[in-house]
């Protein structure tokens, strides 16, 4: 799924993404069920349809690749609000593949976010409960050529009263900055 929506079309419907009766995004975070909900984004026939538990919204969109994506609703609302309010973007771009979901340049991977992507809107389910996918294992190179050289031991002389007195004798006494009488 890959599409873009104009800010002038998306901004007026943002309030409909929030739970019923909630005006501010910060207050919506107290609704635990809303925080766990996934939004269904369907890009097909020059429209983007956002379906939540409470509402269905259809917007005109420029579709580059048809498909359906499921993504956490509170993240979608938060990122789009942030992009529209603070960065003043004029076009929201959504690009979803099985490996990555991109919202206006912010990348999200299935090992950090519950998400699912389907290529055909006709066969995609209406609801979905994807689980977090484990991150691919990291590869480490333990070969000796990448090993750091061992640190050389630092040899310090033991501190004694005589060495302290010698250090004190080397330092010149500092004069007072003002006269004390």
PyMOL commands that set and color helices and strands:
alter all, ss='L'
color gray80, all
select helices_A, chain A and resi 7-17+25-28+32-36+73-87+144-146+161-170
alter helices_A, ss='H'
color red, helices_A
select strands_A, chain A and resi 2-6+38-44+47-51+56-60+62-65+67-72+91-97+100-103+106-108+115-118
alter strands_A, ss='S'
color yellow, strands_A
deselect
rebuild
show_as cartoon
